[in-house]
């Protein structure tokens, strides 16, 4: 069964535990993304070692390949990918809406072409929930309409659709699902408009979901707009339910999100950056291809305790990246995830100690934001 | 210091220990290939876990990128790649001779173009040894001329050149190297011609190398020719020196090589096959892309104790391979190396128990050779 236990608050920041059928998730928590039923370049045992307690998988991708039916016949997603801890699946909505020219939306659902073979498919709220039942994640999401955040008319229409679909998702989950096995979260929309966000919160909280996601952010708005939207939305959410900011995961965004009362995050940033040859650090981002690292015998971060930093120099990592060696992806992924998961644990400890505001201020004071640091959308 | 200790013999098969500055290597041994200072997709800790005691790195590749000078300045290859156990480097000869149109050979050395940027370089026996000194492997190889095995005139000319170069390599190693830190092996050539092989053995053993490699095999000759050449060459080599069959590593070739008295092997086969989506098993090779695996909940091999087989189904591995996920490369590489390293340990135990001939006969009786099973050349 699901239970969310709030343990401490420091300012708006919260520490808690979300209990699920596959174990307890201490919050605040960052979920590495395992789009195709694998967190890219990481073995489950490595993720356990890093202390990952929750991962995300993508409904759109797994529906297309290898198919949710196959995964169900093989015992569900946990068993399929040999991951014994909690999993969260998205609804497929964001992915399908990201297909641009390849999709057509109506009030009943979305028709789209597969990016793999061009075949035509249709998602409805009911279908998304049924697929997520087949996958068997602990936390599943409502199928929502995720618009660009700045056009008020579009955002309002998307809110109306999202709300109608939330009702249908809840009905489908109640009808054919097992709420003791899978918890359904609602998704708040409303773009950058405080009144629409408030209206969306009111509508969804009336439906009484196990948790609430803040959707429609990290999709092209400015940092200031994202934080302002959190400021006006999060306080309206019920304190006794977990809050999930979708698609956010740069170090500074995690700190700013926790400071505003968010409990759950996911993002492809640490894994994707690694494959692009970038290392995340407490002082900003390093491009490991840069010549300055060529003969540098120091690790990525001297203070880091990850396997990569304990054994390998920047010079070696640069060599691997320049040589397109798979080990480069692996070692950088491991380091980047280690940093974010450590950051989450440090924030949780600070909240429990009542020192979060000092911790956050110190972290942000030494963290160097680059232009590239804008939140990375979860793309295909 | 180096010492080779022969512990037992079972038929022609030998069990021994080769002591090196970075530890003891129980033989017979298979060395995974780490061309660019990384065994592709494998962390050193994973190779330790698999029981790898020796790896090979390629002089040609590391000379070009990141350069042997850089590796020397960073403390040598062991430190650069964080590998604490013994390393063997080839001479670069085979790689340079494989460049086809890009190289010109004369009696003094080889001029070639880099496959990376087209720049022109020159290897001589002295240069090869100097590069290998910079890399700092425990076992280093003479620079040799490696011809196609069937043309007697070409093979004879290559033998003459190989012998002259062996003298120069030994002189350079004596002059500028540290024989207590690095052991130089000679390489026997002679193609498929028994008299040329015998002549090559005589010439090289007169020079008194620490160990002897059998070169010029696994380069296009038939299986029968390879085994016949081993049959006529290995017995001529001194019993108190380790014997190394270069570039060989399919399961049946390892068994047949050990049966003929070979102590050391290396091959890209297990790592390369993994990246092509193939799993090695005790009963032959599996193409993990095949539809037959789509819903198969069984592991690659039910009897296998590797991490991959303990946790993941064929269906999941097929999904990873079909989806081009890095984890597919990693898990198949891990399994394939586990099989070959386990096979070597089993053969060693059988030799020590005096039961090698039964073991080998049983293994070969159940191992299904496919057409693809011809030895894979160590290419670029």
Interface residues (C-beta under 8 A of the other chain):
Chain A: X36 X37 X38 X40 X41 X42 X43 X44 X45 X65 X66 X70 X73 X74 X75 X80 X81 X82 X294 X295 X297 X307 X311 X312 X313 X315 X316 X318 X319 X320 X322 X323 X325 X326 X327 X329 X330 X331
Chain B: X36 X37 X38 X40 X41 X42 X43 X44 X45 X65 X66 X70 X73 X74 X75 X80 X81 X82 X294 X295 X297 X307 X311 X312 X313 X315 X316 X318 X319 X320 X322 X323 X325 X326 X327 X329 X330 X331
